[in-house]
Structures are given as structure tokens and as C-alpha cells.
């Protein structure tokens, strides 16, 4: 059954209008009108909360509208798979080529026109969509970010919220000009493709996306067959020394590679201790040393910049030097404290008087 038809019938039964439904769902009346007249396809249930809001407003049992929409989308997908894919809108293709690197745009255009919506055009379109969708999905809860994208694409924030669901549901076979212009066009600065390897480099809008450069490589590789080292097996059998190892630590030990050597169980034990020792990692060494307190293995107040000592001998010498300095400081502080706590004996006036008489 058509979910849009069910919604229209329910509105008539309750004596409600489309604008009431639009206000309850948090969308524009225009969007509801296009949805109910079939000009827009029902959005995917996993990408929108609109069905829950409309179902509650129309007093349907919980989740019924979403189930109906899912069923309708599956039936439409079965019908669409029976035919051949339609070519992209010419406007979408032009927007794709406009972002292509200047040195390759002529060659890419020739391939696109020779094979309309062929393998290359579908590949490029889908990869650009995938990259932008990952970005949008990560920022979808940020109203400030979405408003910034809306300004770049010349749309209102409300219109972008509506287009968002359609865009996240689109793929290379059914992306529209509106979807592309709303998100892909403002977020993609440029793209390039190596026609020999089909590796792509995509540069995103650096004003909106921190990690703005993306590389996609297509490399044929043989399946990796990893055999567990005998020493690692023996190490893992001894629960007394390996029982506390986490899954992440064990995976790290498994990924170690050796050429012409077979490490022992003792090696893996020491490697695990090295992995857990904060002194072996520059990013946190200074922080850990600052947190040390007197009485522990490292003297208090020692903040030796470990990243400046590249050799093990240099680190050892620095630790010894800092240890001596700390010991001297504690000894000096203890002596000074003892001096401050020492009080002079009270003067005996009778003894002093006797001495003067003598």
C-alpha cells in the first residue's frame, strides 16, 4: 500500500490539513505537498525521524508508518532493478566536470560522452557522493555547520534540512541536480583521477572540513595469510604473564613481523611491557612525569622533555641527572624545615645571675 495515500486518508478522517502535518513533522508545507502528490519519493526510514513525528500526530501505532514506507521502498527497488539505469542529468555531469582537475578534464569529458553513464562516470559520481555523505553524516547534528553549507549553496536552513534526507538516500543512479547543488557542489573543491589505476584524489572545502584532502586507491592485492608465531602461542598459553593482555594488545603482537627470526615467549613479554611503558611514547611522557609524586620511581617535579633525547643512553643519563637533582632538593628542603622547626632553649635567669655574681 502507498504510504502517501494512507497519510492523505488519515488527514481526511481527522479533519486536518497538510500545513498541520508539516508543522508537526518540522518540515515545510511544500515538502508535504510534494510528498503526498508523489513528486518526491518517501525518504529512507533509517535517515529521518519524520515518520515517527507524523505517525504520532496522525495517531498511528508506533512504527507503523515507517514499516509501510520500508515495504514500499523495497517494492520500488525491485521494479527499478528490472530496467537499465538512466543517464545522469546533463547539469550534474557538467557540475562534476567543472570540479575536475584542469589537466585531465578534456580526456575525462571525452570518456563520459563516449560512454554515457558508463563505468567511469558511475565510479566518479559514486565516490564523490560517498565522500561528501561521510562528511555530512559526521556534521548532521551541527546546526551552525549546516547553516554555513546553506549559505554557500544559496538555500535556507529549512530547505537544507529537507534536502538532507533526500541527499543521504541518493546514489549515482538517482542523484538529482538539487541534491548535487545543495551538498556536493559546495563541499568539493576539486577532484582528479588516475586513469591507469583509477585512484582518485578529492579535495574538500577546507573552510568547512578540517581533513580536506582524501585519497581513494584501487590496488589489487593477494590475500594476506598470517601464521601465528610459535613464541606468541607459547606466551599466550602462560596466563600468568599474558592473562592481563587486552584484545588490542594481542592484535598488536600478532601484527609484528620478523624476517628470518623466530621470537621467543620472553620477547613478547618484554614487548608487551614496552608497549605499556609511558616513557616509550613521546606524546605522553612529559605529562606522565609531571604527574609523578615524591616517593615514586621518578622524582617529583621532573619534567624532562623526553622527545629531545633520541638515544636510550641519553634518556638514561637524563633520568639519573634528574634523580640526583631531586634528591638534593629534597635533602635541602628537609634540612631547611628542620632548621625552621628548631626553637632556642628558654633562658635561665637564675643561672645567668649566678654567673655574674661569680
N, C-alpha and C positions, 0 to 999 in steps of 0.2 A: 504494500500500500504506500502511496505517495505521502511523505511526511508533511509536505506543504499543504496538501489537501486536508489532512487531518487537522492541522493548525487552523486553517480557514473555517472549517466546520465548527471547531470548538469556539472560535471567536463569535460566530453567529449564535451558537447556543447560549453563550454567556452574555450576549448583547454588548460585546466590547469591540473596539476599533483598533486598527493597526498601530495608531500612534500610542495607544495604551500599552500594547505589547512591546513596542520599540522602547518606551521609557522603562518598562520593567526589565528588559534584556540589556539595557545600557547601550543601544545602538541607535542609528538614525532611522527615521520613518521610511526614508528612501530605500535603505537596505532591506527592511522588512518587506516593502512592496516588491522589490526585485526578487527577493527570495520566494515569496508566495506566488508570484506570477511565472516562476520558472526561469527568469532571466539570469539568476545566479544559482549555482548548484549548492545543495546543503553542505556546510563545512564538515570536515572530519571531526568526529566526536572527541578524539584524543587531543585536539589542538585548540579547543574552545570550550568555554563554560556557558555558552549561550543556551544550550538545550536544558541545562539544569534550571536556569533562570526562567525560561519560557514555560517549562513544564510546571514549575511551582506556581507561576502566575495563572496558567490555564487549568490548574488543579488536576494534573495528570499524576498517576502513581509515579514514585521516584524512579528515574532512569528509563521510563517508557519511551519518551521522545528520542533519546539517544539510541536505544536499541532499534527503533524503527528507522532512524537515519542510517545506522550502520548497515542494516539489511538492504536499504535502498541503494546505498553506495556500492555494495558488493554486486548487486544485480546489474548496475550500470557498468561496472568494471568488466563483468563477464561479457556484456554486449559489445563493449568497446574493443576488447581483445580479439573479437572476430574479424575486425577490419584492419586495414593498413593505417599507420599513423599519418595524420595530416601534416603538411609542412608548416613551419613556423610562420607567423605573421612577418611580412617584409619589414615592418617597423622594428620588430625585435631583432631581426638579423642585422639591420643597419646599426642599432644600438650596440650590438655585440662587436661588430667590425670597427665601430668608432673607437672602442677601447683597446683594440688590438695594437700591438707594437708596430710602429710605422714601417720598419724594415720588412715585416712579414705580411702586412695587411693585403697587399696585391695578390700574393700567392694563395693566402687563405681564402680570399674572396673568390678566386677562380675555382677553387675546390668546392666551395659552398654552392656556387651557381651551376657547376657541372653536375653535382650530386645533391639536389635539393633535399635538405633534411637527411643527409646521408650519415655515415658513421662519424665523420669528423665534426660535423655541425652538432649532432646529438651529444657527442663527447664533450665538446667545449661548453655547450649550453648547460648540460647537467652538472659539470664540475663547477662552473661559476655559481649555479644555483646552490649546490651543496655547501660551498664555502660561505656564501652570504647567509644561508639558513643557519649554519652553526653560530655565526656572529649574532644574528637576530635572536636566536634561541637563548643565548647567554645574556642578552641585554633586555629581554622582553619585559621584565618586571620594572625596568627603569623608565619612568615617565619622562625624565629630563632627556635621556638619550633618544627616546622615540620622538620627542618634540624636535630635537635637533635634526633628525633624519627627515621629519615632516617639512621643516623649513627648507632643507636642501632640495627636496622634491616638489616644493611648491604646493603642499597639501596641508589641510588642517589636521590637528591631532586626532579628532574624532574620525575623520576619514581614514587616517593611517591605521587606527585600531581595527576598523572594519576590513581594510585591505590585508592586514596582517594575517588573519585566519586563512584567507584565500591564497596568499603567497606561500605560507608554510605548507599548504596542501598541494601546491603546484609541482609539476615536474617538467622535464624537457618536452613532453608530449602535449601538455596543455597549459603552459605558461602564457599569460596574456600580456598585452602591451602595458596595461595598467599595473599589473604585478611587477613587471620588469622595471618600469619607470619609477615605481614607488620605492623599491629597495635595492635592486641590483645596480641600476644606473648610478645612484648617488654614492653607493658604498664601494664600487670598483673603480680604482684609478686607471689601471691598465692590466693587460694580460698578454702573455706570449706563450707560444708552443713550439717545441722542437719536433718537426715533422718526421724526423728519423726515429726518435724514441717515444714520441707522444708525451714527453714530460712537459708539464705546464708550470709557469711561474705567474702568480696572481698577486698584484699589489693593491691593497685596500686603502681606503681613505684614512690617512694617518691622523687626521683631526678627530676621528670618531673611534678608531680601533687601534689600541696600543701595539699589538703584534701585527703590523700591517703587511708583511711580506709572507706569502705562502708558496711552497713548492710541492708539486704533486708529481711523483716519478712512477713510471711503469717499467719495472725491471723484472725480467724472468730469472727465477732462482730455483735451484734444486731444493727439494725438501730437506730440512735440517734434521739429522739423526744424531741425537745426543745420548751417549752411553755414560752412565754414572761411574765415576772413578771408584776403584776398589777402596782407596783410602777414605773417601767420603762415606761409602757404605759402612765401613768399619766405625767411623766416627759417629754416624747416626745410630749405630747399634748400641753404643755406650750411652745410655740415657743419663747416667750420672754427670756427663760433661756436655751432652748435646740436648738434653731434655728441655732446657730453657730457650732454645733457639726458636725464633718466630718463623713463620712461613716465608716472610720477605728475606730474612737472613739465610735460610736454607736455599732459597731460589738464587740468591747472590752467590753462594758457594757452588751451586750446580753450574752456574754460568762461567765460572773460572776456567780458562783454557790453558793447557800445557802442551808444549811441543817437545816430544822425546823424553818427557819426565813423568813419573808417577808419584804424586804427593802422598804422604802418609797421613794417618789419622791425626797425628800430632800437628802436622802442618795446618789442617783445617781448624783444629782447636785454637792455634795461635792466630790464624786469620780471622776467626770469629772475635777473639779478644781485640785485635787491631781494629776491626770494624766498629766495635762498641766504645773504643777509647776516644773521648772527645779531643784529646791532644793531637790526634792524627788528622783533624779536619779544621782547616784554617778559618772557615766561616764562623765557627762557634768557639774556637779556642780561647780567644780573648774574653768572651762572655763567661765561659766556664771558670777561667782563672779569677775573674772579678768576683765570682760567687763563692770562691773558696774562703774558709774561715780559719783563724789560727787553731792549731791543733790537728789540722788535716794534713794530707800529704804535700800540699802546696801552700806556702806561707801566705798569710792574709795580705791583701793589698797588692799582690803581684799581678801585674797586667802586662807581662812581656808580650810584645807583638809577635806571635809565633810565625806569622806569614813572612817575616823578614829573615828568618833563619831557614835556609833551604836545605841544609845538610843535617843529618841526625846528630853529628858531633857538635854542631853549633847549637842545636836545641839543648843538648845535654849540658854543655858548658853554661848556657844562659840560665838554665834551671838551677845549677849549682851556685852560680853567682847570686841569683835572686834569693836562694835559700840562705846563703851567708848574710846577705843584707838584712833579710827578715829576722834572722837570729840576733844580729847586732841590735836591730831596732827594738826587739822585744826585751833584750837584756838591758838596754839603756832605759827603756820605759819602766822596767821593773825596778831598776836602781833608783831612778828619779822618784818613783812612787814611794819607795821605802824611805828616802830622804825626807819627803814631804810628810810622811806619817810619823817620823821620829820627833818626839816632843822633849824639850830640855827638862832636866830634873828640877823640881822646885827648890828654891834657895833656902838653906837652913840659917835663919838669922842668929840663932843662939850660938851655932858653931862659928859663924863669922865674928861675932862679938868676942868670943873666947880667944880667937886668933889675934885680934887687935890688942887684947889685954896682954897676951904673952909678948 
